[in-house]
Amino acid sequence: MLLRYFYDPRLAHASYLVGCQSTGEAIVIDPGRDVEPYLDVAEAEELSIVAAFETHIHADFLSGARELAERVGAHLYLSDEGDENWKYTYAPNYDHTLLEDGDTFTIGRIVFEVLHTPGHTPEHISLLLTDTAAADTPMGIFTGDFVFVGSIGRPDLLEKAAGISGTAEEGARQMFRSLKRFKQLPDYLQVWPAHGAGSACGKGLGAIPSSTVGYEKLFNPGLRFDDKDAFVRWLLADQPEPPRYFAVMKRLNKEERPVLHTLPRPEHLPVDRLESVLADGALVVDTRPVTSFAVAHIPGTINIPFDSSFTTWAGWFLPYDRDFYLIADDERVPDIVRALISIGLDRVAGYFRSTVVEQWLNIGNPVQKYDVVLPQEIADQIMNGDVFLVDVRNEAERHEDGAIPGSFHIMLGYLPERVAELPKEKPIVVQCRTGHRSAIAASILQAHGVGRVINMLGGIRDWKRAGLPVENGH
């Protein structure tokens, strides 16, 4: 048997290829939309991908199961648990099997057994793996978004992201029952989750790629509760705000959507197109580092730097229903597009090279900048009320780390629709934990017409290090 681990750090998404080398067959567990890495490994290992399996209808990335079905004829194994709201309506278009608790299927000499593990979502299933060439009992379990290393799946996404009211508490109670079943599994079983540290599908996820049932019993805080009500309170408290695109992913992962056969290649556009693009109201995303954007950028553009958090913030701010454009270096465009299509943002209508900022200036158009200051340089103005401080961290961070006195809280993801709440007569200072998210916020405020914007570099972390006052963030 071959087990290969794949990890997308921008989504904190883990997927797996399991192959039976004696028969040359393989299955991919929770595949991402870009299926080339799976196909490359399968070819190198002389395996044929004959199937794909999903633990649940994902909210944080676009599944590649359909891409595998169309590219190589993979048979789809999908959950048939949950009510009518959690069925794969696209499934009849493909060769597929719907699975319920206790079902089994085989890939070569590898046996997979289905466990219904609701809580994160009603239809969620996990998958026990037995390599019959070597053993007659399971060696591990693919837990999807049920059990992570050091954490468990959040049950509130349906309510917060998909707008299905009243589901969070019931999901937490389902999770409690599912975890009781998990605790009955043998301690030696390996645990292979679908996410690692940084995912918004839970709180406090560990960065280690795998674990064991026994280790999680000892150290996972979600498995320490015997009282259901106490567990529910703990699980629902201080969950991070789910990115806005999660609701779109739920729909796209269960209904019809475009299937990609190759990576899209947006066209390079000349500088003279940029003015008309902005005049038409299209969104232009500058992917340069925040330091470059702060010094000079084209008015009306927003800055989402291409780094480890790019996909998350792209999902918060970019439109699914209309075209948008990029500012990026040629060599980075394929990776940027790959990150965007991973969450279904396919409508990249073109890109401008990073040199467009210089070209824009050279043809006589104005550029913008914003000021960057250290906490100790702006502290007096903040405390005296000469500037208006906006904290763009999430609610849990304010609860845990405190807040700068007088700060006005708007989590970054909600900033575009709340710009009108900010005063016009004072400079706006934006702050997060370190200065990175607040840099994105500064670009959004300027794109929405706010006059003077200042980014506080180092955020509340360096504010505290400077010995400046902090208040309770509740």
N, C-alpha and C positions, 0 to 999 in steps of 0.2 A: 504494500500500500504506500502511496505517496500523498503527503499532506503539505500543501504550499499555502503560505500566509501572504496576503496582499494588504497594504495599508495606504490609505489616502490621508495624509496629515492635514489637509485643508478641511476635510470633513470629519476627521477622526474616525474614519470608517474602515472597518476590517472585513475582508471577505476571504474565502478559502476555495482552493481547488483540491478535491479529493480524487485520487486516481487509483484504479486497480491495474497494476502493471502486468499482471498475468493475462488479463483480457484486453488491455489497451483502452479501457473506458474511463471517463472522468465526469464528475459533476462539480458545478460551481455553486457555492453557498452564499446567498445574499450578494450577488454580483452588482458592481457599479455599472453605470451606463457605458463607459468606455471599456469595451471588452477586449481590446487588443492585448493587454497584459496577460489575460487568461489564455488567449489563443497562442501567444508567443511561447508561454511555458508549456502548454499542451504539445505544441509542435516539437519543442526541444526535448520533451520527455517521451515523445512518440506515443502520445495519447490522443484520443478523440473525445471531445466534449459532447456527451450524449444527453446531458440533463442540466437543469438549473433549479435551484430550490430557494424559496423565500420564507423567512421566518414569520413575516407579517407585511402589511402594507406600510412601507416606509414613509416617514415624514421629512427626513432630512437629506435625502438624495434620491435621484431618479434611478430606479432599478434597471439593470441591463439584461434582465431575463428575456425580454422580447427581442433584444438585439441578438442574443445567442440563439434564440429560436429561429430567427430569420437568417442569420449568418451561417449556422452549421446544423440547423434542424434540431436543436436541443429540445428534449421533452421537458415540460414545465411541471414542477411539483409545487402546488399552492395550497394554502389553508382553505378549508371549508367550514371552519369554526366561526363563531360570532353570528350576529343577526344579519338581516338583508342589507344593512348599511356597510357591511364589511366583506362583500363578495367581489371577486375579480371579474368585472363585467366584460373585459376584453378576452378572457380565457377561451371562450368557444372558437376564437379565430386561430388557435394553436393546438398542437398535440399536447395534451395536459392531463394531469391526475389531480383531483381535489382530495385533500387529506384531512382526516379527523384523528382524534386522540386514539392511540393504540395501533394505528395503521403502520405497516412496514412496506419498504420497497428495497430493491437491491441495485447496486451498480457493480457489475462484475461479481466479485466474491465479498463485497462490502454490504452489510445490512444496516439499514437506517430505520429507527423506530420513532414514531411521532409522539410527543407529549404536548397536550394542550396546556399552555402556560399563560393565561390571560392576566391582565393587570396593566401592562404598558398599553396594550390595545386588546379589544375583546377577542380578536381572531388569532392572536399570537401563538405560534407553536415553536417548540424546540425539537432538536433532533439528536437522538442517541446514535452513536456510531459503533458498530462491531466489525472488526476485521476478522472474518471467519477463517482466513488463511493461517491466523496465528492464535485465535482465542474464540471462546464461545460466549463471552460476556462483553458488554460495552467497555470501550476504553476512554470515551469522552463524550461530551455533549456540546452541540452548537446552540448557544443560548440566545442569539440574536440580541434584542433589547430587553431581555428578561433579567438576567444576572450578568453584571459586568465585574471586572476585577475591582473589588473594593466598593461597589455600589450596586444599585438595582435600577431598573427602568422607571421613569416617571409616569404616573397615571393621568396627569392633568393636561396632556397635549390636546386631546380631543376637545376639551372645554376651552383651553386658552387659544389654541391655534386653529382648530377646525370649527369652533363656535358651537359645539354640541353641549348645551348646558346640562349641569347636573351629573356629568359623567366622571368627574375627578374622584369623588369620594367612593363611588362604586368601584372604579378601577383600582383604587388603593385597597379596598377590601378583597377584590379578586386577587391582587398581588399577594396579599397576606396568605390566602389559601394556596396559591401556586408555590410560594416559598416553603410552606409546610411540606409540600410534595418534594421539592428540591432537597430539603434537608434529609429526606429518607434515602437519597441516592448514596451509593458507596463513596467513601471519602477519597478513594484513589482516582475517581473519574476526573479527567482533564476538562477544563471549562474553556470554551472558545467563543468569546462574545463578538458582537458586531461593531463595537465601538470602544475607543480608548479615551484618554484624558483630553478634555477640550470639547467633547460632544455635548450638545444641549439636550440630549435624550435622557439625561440623568444629572445628578449632582455629585461631585467629588469622585469622578471616575479615576481609576488608577492608570498609570502609563505603561504598565507591564502588559504584554500582549495576551498572556494566558494565565490560568490559575488551576486550582483543583477544587472540587466540592469541599473537601476537608478544610482547606485553607480559608475558603470563603466562610464556612461555618464559624471559624475561629475569629476572623478579623473583619468581615464585611458587616458594617453597622446595620444594614437592612435585615440581617439574619439573626439579630440578637433579641428580637422582640417576641415575647409570649403573649402579650396583651394586644388584641386587635385594635382597640381604640387608640392606644398610645402609638402604635405603629402608624396608623392612618394620619394622626397629627404630625408625627415626625416626617413622614414621606411627603406630605403636601406642603410643608413649611419650606420657605426660602428656595424654591425651585427657580432657576433662571428664566427670564422672559424667552419664550420660544420665538425664533426668527419668523418673520411674517410669511416667508415662502413655504413654511411647513404645511400650511393649509392647502397650498397649490400642489405640493408633492403628494399629499394624500389622494387628491383627485386624480392626478396624472398617473399615479402608480396602480390605480384600479380601473381606470377607464381608458378609452381610446386616446392615443397620442401619436405624434410622428415618431417613427423608428429610424435611428441613424444607422447608415451602413458605412459611412466614412466620416472623419472629422471635418466639420465645416471649415472653409478657408475664406475668411472675410477679405475684401478687397482693400488695398492701400489707396487712400484718398489724398489728393493734393490740398495744400493749405487754403486755396480759394474756395473749396467746398465747405470749409468749417463755418464760415460766416452764415451761409444759408442754412446749414444744419442747425445752428443755434437759433437762428431767427425763426425756424419752423417749430421751435420748442422741443426738439429732440434732446435726450439726455446724452451728455458726453462725459465719459468716465476717464479721468487721468490716473493711470496706474503707476506713475512714478513714485519714488519714495517721498514721504511727507516733508523731508528737509528740502527737496528740490521744489516741491509744489509751494511751500511757504514763501520761498524767495521770489518766484515768478510763475504765474499761471494765467490761463485765458479766462476772462470773466464768463461766468455762467457754467463752467465745468465743475464737477465735483471730484474729489480725490479719494479713491479707494486703492491704496498701494497694494501691489501684487506681492503679498506675503502670506503667512500661514492663516491669517484670518480673512483673506480676500473673499473666499466663497461665501462665508457667513454674511458679510456686509453687502456683498452683491445681491444675495437673496433678500436682504432687507429693503434695498433701495432700487434695484433695477426692475424695469417693467417686463411682464410676460406678454402683454397685449400690443406692444408696439416696438419699433426698431430703436436701437440705441447704438452708440459709437464708442470707440476706445481711443485713448492716446497711449501708445506703447511702442517699445523697441521691436523691430522685426523679429528678432530671434525669440522674443518672449510671447509673441502672439499665439502660437500653437498651444503653449501651456496654459495661457489665459483662457483661450477658447475651450480647452479641455475642462478647466475648472468650471466655467460657466455652463457648459452642456451637462455637467454632472448633476446640476439641479434644474435642468430644463430651460435655461436661459439661452435659447437658440438664436435670438433675433439680433445678432451682431451684424449691423448693416455695413460696417467698414471700420477702418482704423486709420489714424493719423500717427505718423512717427513722432517720437518724443521731441525731435528737433522742430516740430511745428510751433512750439512756443517762441523760439528765436525767430522763425520765419514770420510769425504773426506780428512780432514787434518790428521786424525789419520792413514790413510793408505799411507801417504807420499806425497799427492798431495798438490800443493800450493793453497792458497786462496788469494783474493785481498781485498783491502779496498780503500776508497778515503778519502781525508781530508775534514773536515767541519770547516769553519771559520765564524766569525762574521764580519759584514761590516767594522767596525772600525779597525779590524785586517788586512784586505786586501786592504783597501782604497788606501794607498800610492802606493802599487804595481800596482793597477788598473790605478791610475792617471798617474803614471810614465811609463806605457806601459810595465811593466815587465811581466805581465800576459795578457791573451786574454780573455775578458769578453763576454759571450754569454747570451743574454736575451731571455728566452724561453716563455715569456708571449705572449698573443695574441695581434694583432695590436691595437684593441680598448683600451686595457689597457695602452699601450704606449702613445696613444693619450690622454687619460684621466689623467693618473698619471705621465706622463713624463718618462724620461729614464736616466740612469746613463751615464754620458759623455763617449763617445768612445765605448759604448756597441754595439755588433753585434747582430742583431735580427734574430733569427730563432724560429718560434713558435714550441713548443715541438712536436706537431704531425708530423711536417715535418723534424725533426732532423735526423732520420736514413738515409734518402737519401741525406742529405746535409753535412754529416760529412767530406767529402773530401774538403769542402770549408774552413775548419779550419786549422790554422797553426800548424805545427808539432814541431816547435822549442821552443814554449812557453807553460807553464802550462795553461790549460783551466779552467777558473772559470765560473760556471753556476749559473744563478740567475733568480728568478721569483718574485712573490710578497712576499712570506713568506719562501720559501725554500723547499716546498713539491714537486712541479713540477720539480724544478731543481734537486732534488734528483733522480727522475726518469730519467732525462736527464743525470745525472752523470753515472748512470748504463748503459744507452744506449751507451754513448761515450766509456766507458771502454769495453763493449762488442764488439765495432767496432775497438778496438785496439788502442785507444787514450792513450797515456802514463800517464802523471800526470793530474788528474782531481780533482777540488776543488769545493765543494758546498758551496755557500754563504748562511748560515742560516739566516733567517729573511728577505732576499731579499731586494727589494727596500723599503718595508715598514720600516724596521729597519735602512736602509741607510738614509732615510729621518729623522727618529727620532734622528739619530746621528748628524744631521745638515750638512750632506755631500751634495755636489752639484748635482743638477738635471737639465737636459736640456729638451727642447721640444721634445716629442717623435715622431713627425710627420716625 
